[in-house]
């Protein structure tokens, strides 16, 4: 449980905390930097909606967990690209 929580912390909490600072630094205070929080929220809402549409099956819960961790890992690596599209992809993947 501690390892899973740590992975979620690295994949969700840390990027969500610093995405706005990364966007502000990338876009130098332009209005585009202000779009990252709402887009993160929309991606999170979309992810919750998609997961709620799946059929509950205890045998597939682990696969869903692993899938979300891989999405978050891809989002973290996309944020490391340091470009605008990389940050946008990171927001979508980490949020969802």
HELIX and SHEET records of a PDB file:
HELIX    1   1 UNK A    2  UNK A    8  1                                   7    
HELIX    2   2 UNK A    9  UNK A   13  3                                   5    
HELIX    3   3 UNK A   14  UNK A   27  1                                  14    
HELIX    4   4 UNK A   31  UNK A   34  5                                   4    
HELIX    5   5 UNK A   35  UNK A   52  1                                  18    
HELIX    6   6 UNK A   61  UNK A   79  1                                  19    
HELIX    7   7 UNK A   84  UNK A   95  1                                  12    
END                                                                             
